[in-house]
């Protein structure tokens, strides 16, 4: 709810951050996203050193492969086409944005569609795996993470302070209740730390989209689910429990109640509810649907691409930018490189359509 509330108040849009970088050469919206990653880096490291973070690296961060790059590129393309990422879509849904609701439907459909191609994609991911890199950069170098995070965070702090003095972190806004995006970035970094402390995992929502997608698939084609090997996988399967509630850390894409359901579904509901609360308090809540039909098509196509890519990568931008990148996970570094390429391609497509 906190995340949804502050994202709505600041219109914190990661899709817009990458789109504006390539369409207009503007860093205005990207700077807060970078601040979020840098602040999370500091908080995660402090939490680890203080014993507040129980697992390092976090669960589900594995050996990188070329699939992270390809998945990131497709995700970046879909994110720009849809005009919102997986969490940006949720807070817009909470405020009554109908196009975001179409994107959410696409996310569920694309996530379910991945189950059909999983065997082939898994073979590609395994064939292009890079086991020599390990899971994180510090592990690859054989050093404690603070030898990298401290100088990186210090350098980032100096850059952000300079931007702050120059007014480049502040956006001019005269609307009631507006929250500066750099403040939202710090709040999201804090929320991500709280998520890790409570569940051992940073913010993530897309496996729950897959659960919904395969559940719908089972309704449409009864018995077909038994033929899909993906729904029998358990990507989360640890001999550990969550610090909050003692939930066994076991779960996967099957449409059943497990640790992933118990962790992610409340996050999804909370973001929607927090945004709805913010919109209601500002008197802005209401269905907004008067947009051209092609924008609905772009929202649906972008949602399908993001849902598919979030399983191919695996996972989404909030997971990697606010979770994996701060701990220097190779998967997240490679995903981010692909995200940039995909966002560039999406921005070119938009520019061509507007020409």
C-alpha positions in Angstrom: 0.0 0.0 0.0 2.9 2.4 0.8 4.4 1.6 -2.6 1.2 2.2 -4.5 0.4 5.4 -2.6 3.7 7.1 -3.2 4.0 5.9 -6.9 0.6 7.4 -7.6 1.5 10.6 -5.9 4.6 11.1 -7.9 3.6 9.3 -11.1 6.7 7.2 -10.7 7.0 5.6 -14.1 10.0 3.4 -15.0 8.7 2.9 -18.5 8.6 6.6 -19.0 12.1 6.9 -17.6 13.6 4.7 -20.3 11.2 6.0 -23.0 12.2 9.6 -22.4 15.9 8.7 -22.3 15.7 7.5 -25.9 12.9 9.7 -27.3 14.0 13.0 -25.9 17.5 12.4 -24.4 16.0 13.3 -21.0 17.3 11.9 -17.7 14.6 13.6 -15.6 12.6 10.4 -14.8 15.6 8.0 -15.0 17.5 9.8 -12.2 15.0 8.7 -9.5 15.1 5.1 -10.8 18.9 5.1 -10.4 18.5 6.6 -7.0 16.2 3.8 -6.0 18.8 1.2 -7.0 21.6 3.0 -5.3 19.6 3.5 -2.1 18.6 -0.2 -2.1 22.2 -1.1 -2.4 23.1 0.8 0.8 20.1 -0.6 2.7 20.7 -4.2 1.7 24.3 -4.1 2.6 23.6 -2.4 5.9 20.9 -5.0 6.6 23.2 -7.8 5.7 26.0 -6.5 8.0 23.5 -6.0 10.8 22.0 -9.4 10.5 18.6 -8.2 9.3 18.9 -9.9 5.9 19.0 -13.7 6.3 19.9 -14.9 2.8 22.6 -13.5 0.5 22.1 -13.5 -2.4 18.4 -13.5 -2.3 16.4 -16.6 -3.4 15.7 -17.1 -7.2 18.9 -15.3 -8.3 20.8 -17.9 -10.2 23.5 -18.4 -12.8 23.2 -15.9 -15.6 22.6 -16.8 -19.2 21.9 -15.1 -22.6 18.2 -15.6 -21.7 18.5 -12.8 -19.2 19.6 -10.4 -22.1 16.9 -11.6 -24.5 14.2 -11.5 -21.8 15.2 -8.0 -20.7 15.1 -6.8 -24.3 11.6 -8.1 -24.9 10.5 -6.8 -21.5 11.9 -3.3 -22.4 10.0 -3.3 -25.7 6.8 -4.3 -24.1 7.2 -1.8 -21.2 7.5 1.1 -23.6 4.7 0.0 -25.8 2.4 -0.5 -22.8 3.4 2.8 -21.3 4.0 1.2 -17.9 5.9 -1.7 -16.2 4.4 -4.4 -14.0 4.1 -2.2 -10.9 3.3 1.0 -12.8 0.4 -0.9 -14.4 -0.9 -1.9 -10.9 -0.9 1.6 -9.5 -2.6 3.0 -12.6 -5.2 0.2 -12.3 -5.8 1.4 -8.7 -6.5 4.9 -9.9 -9.0 3.7 -12.5 -6.9 3.7 -15.7 -8.7 1.3 -18.1 -5.7 1.1 -20.5 -3.7 -0.2 -17.5 -6.4 -2.8 -16.9 -5.9 -4.0 -20.5 -2.2 -4.1 -19.9 -2.7 -6.2 -16.8 -4.9 -8.6 -18.8 -2.0 -8.9 -21.3 0.5 -9.5 -18.5 -1.6 -12.5 -17.3 -2.1 -13.8 -20.8 1.6 -13.5 -21.7 2.7 -15.1 -18.5 0.4 -18.0 -19.1 1.6 -18.3 -22.7 5.2 -18.8 -21.6 4.2 -22.2 -20.2 3.7 -23.4 -23.8 7.3 -22.5 -24.8 9.1 -23.3 -21.6 10.9 -26.5 -22.6 12.5 -24.9 -25.7 13.4 -21.7 -23.8 14.8 -23.7 -20.9 17.1 -25.6 -23.3 18.3 -22.3 -24.7 18.9 -20.8 -21.3 20.9 -23.9 -20.2 22.9 -23.9 -23.4 23.9 -20.2 -22.9 24.5 -20.3 -19.2 27.6 -18.7 -17.7 28.4 -20.8 -14.6 31.9 -19.3 -14.4 30.4 -15.9 -13.4 28.6 -17.3 -10.3 25.5 -15.4 -9.1 26.9 -12.1 -8.2 29.9 -9.9 -9.1 31.4 -10.1 -5.5 31.1 -13.9 -5.6 32.8 -14.0 -9.0 35.7 -11.8 -7.6 35.8 -13.8 -4.4 35.4 -10.7 -2.1 33.0 -9.5 0.4 30.2 -7.4 -1.2 31.0 -4.2 0.8 34.3 -3.9 -1.1 32.2 -3.0 -4.1 29.0 -1.6 -2.7 30.7 1.0 -0.5 32.7 2.7 -3.3 29.8 2.4 -5.7 27.3 3.9 -3.2 29.8 6.7 -2.3 30.3 7.6 -5.9 26.5 7.5 -6.5 25.9 9.7 -3.5 28.2 12.3 -4.8 26.5 12.3 -8.2 23.0 12.5 -6.6 24.1 15.3 -4.3 25.3 17.3 -7.3 22.1 16.7 -9.1 20.2 17.8 -6.0 22.1 21.1 -5.8 21.5 21.6 -9.5 17.8 21.0 -9.1 17.9 18.0 -11.5 16.2 15.6 -9.0 13.2 17.9 -8.6 10.3 18.1 -11.0 8.2 21.3 -11.3 4.6 20.5 -10.3 1.8 22.6 -9.1 -0.8 19.9 -8.5 -2.1 19.1 -5.0 -0.5 16.3 -3.2 2.4 15.8 -5.6 5.3 13.9 -4.3 8.8 14.4 -5.8 10.0 11.2 -7.6 13.3 11.2 -5.7 11.4 10.8 -2.4 9.4 7.9 -3.9 12.6 6.3 -5.0 13.9 6.3 -1.4 10.6 5.0 -0.1 10.6 2.1 -2.7 14.1 1.2 -1.6 13.0 1.1 2.0 9.9 -1.0 1.1 12.2 -3.4 -0.8 14.4 -3.8 2.3 11.3 -4.5 4.4 10.2 -7.1 1.9 13.6 -8.8 2.2 13.5 -8.7 6.0 10.0 -10.2 6.0 10.2 -12.8 3.2 13.9 -13.1 2.2 12.9 -11.8 -1.3 12.8 -8.2 -2.8 9.6 -6.9 -4.4 8.3 -9.1 -7.2 4.9 -9.9 -8.6 5.1 -11.7 -12.0 5.0 -15.3 -10.9 1.6 -14.6 -9.6 0.6 -13.4 -13.0 1.7 -16.8 -14.3 -0.4 -18.6 -11.7 -3.4 -16.6 -12.9 -2.5 -17.2 -16.5 -2.2 -21.0 -16.3 -5.3 -21.2 -14.1 -7.3 -19.5 -16.9 -5.7 -21.8 -19.4 -6.9 -24.7 -17.4 -10.4 -23.3 -17.5 -10.3 -22.8 -21.2 -8.6 -26.2 -22.0 -9.3 -28.6 -19.2 -6.6 -31.3 -18.9 -4.1 -29.3 -20.9 -2.3 -28.1 -17.7 -1.1 -31.7 -17.0 0.8 -31.6 -20.3 2.8 -28.5 -19.4 6.1 -29.4 -17.6 6.5 -25.7 -16.5 3.7 -25.9 -14.0 5.4 -28.7 -12.2 8.7 -26.8 -11.7 9.6 -25.3 -8.3 12.0 -22.4 -8.9 11.7 -21.6 -5.2 12.7 -24.6 -3.2 14.8 -23.9 -0.2 15.3 -25.6 3.2 14.3 -22.3 4.9 11.3 -20.3 6.0 10.3 -16.7 5.7 11.4 -14.6 8.8 7.8 -13.3 9.1 5.3 -16.1 9.5 7.7 -19.0 9.1 6.3 -19.9 5.6 8.4 -22.7 3.9 10.2 -21.1 0.9 8.7 -23.5 -1.7 6.7 -22.3 -4.6 6.3 -22.2 -8.4 4.0 -21.3 -11.2 1.3 -23.9 -10.5 -2.1 -22.3 -9.6 -1.9 -23.4 -6.0 -1.3 -21.7 -2.6 2.4 -21.6 -1.8 5.1 -19.2 -0.6 5.1 -17.2 -3.8 1.3 -16.7 -3.6 1.5 -15.7 0.0 4.3 -13.2 -0.7 3.2 -11.7 -4.1 -0.6 -11.5 -4.0 -0.6 -9.2 -1.0 1.9 -7.0 -2.8 -0.3 -6.8 -5.9 -3.4 -6.1 -3.8 -1.5 -3.5 -1.7 -0.2 -1.5 -4.6 -3.7 -1.3 -6.2 -5.2 -0.4 -2.8 -2.6 2.2 -2.0 -3.0 3.9 -5.3 -6.8 3.8 -5.1 -6.5 5.4 -1.6 -4.3 8.2 -2.9 -6.6 8.8 -5.9 -9.7 8.9 -3.6 -8.0 11.4 -1.2 -7.1 13.6 -4.1 -10.6 13.3 -5.7 -8.9 11.8 -8.8 -10.4 8.3 -8.7 -12.5 7.4 -11.8 -12.5 5.2 -14.9 -10.4 6.9 -17.7 -11.0 5.2 -20.9 -11.3 7.9 -23.6 -8.2 7.2 -25.6 -7.6 6.1 -29.2 -8.2 2.4 -30.0 -4.5 2.0 -31.0 -3.4 2.8 -27.5 -5.5 0.0 -26.2 -3.9 -2.3 -28.7 -0.4 -1.1 -27.7 -1.4 -1.6 -24.0 -2.5 -5.2 -24.7 0.5 -6.0 -26.9 2.9 -4.5 -24.4 1.4 -6.4 -21.5 1.6 -9.7 -23.4 5.3 -9.1 -24.2 6.1 -8.1 -20.6 4.3 -11.2 -19.2 6.1 -13.5 -21.6 9.5 -11.8 -21.1 9.1 -11.8 -17.3 9.2 -15.6 -17.4 11.9 -15.7 -20.1 14.3 -13.3 -18.3 13.2 -14.4 -15.6 11.3 -11.8 -13.6 10.6 -8.1 -14.1 12.1 -4.7 -13.8 11.2 -4.0 -10.2 12.7 -7.3 -9.1 15.9 -6.6 -10.9 16.3 -2.8 -10.5 15.2 -2.7 -6.8 16.4 -6.2 -5.9 19.1 -7.8 -8.0 21.0 -4.8 -9.3 21.7 -3.4 -5.8 23.4 -6.7 -4.8 25.2 -6.8 -8.2 23.5 -10.0 -9.3 24.7 -11.0 -12.8 21.2 -11.9 -13.9 20.0 -8.3 -13.1 23.0 -6.6 -14.7 22.5 -8.6 -17.9 18.7 -8.0 -17.8 19.2 -4.3 -17.4 21.4 -4.2 -20.5 18.7 -6.0 -22.4 16.1 -3.7 -21.0 17.9 -0.7 -22.3 18.1 -2.2 -25.8 14.4 -3.1 -25.8 13.4 0.3 -24.5 15.4 1.9 -27.3 13.6 -0.3 -29.9 10.2 0.5 -28.4 11.0 4.2 -28.4 12.0 4.0 -32.1 8.7 2.3 -32.8 6.7 5.0 -31.0 8.7 7.8 -32.8 7.9 6.2 -36.1 4.2 6.0 -35.3 4.1 9.6 -34.2 6.0 10.8 -37.3 
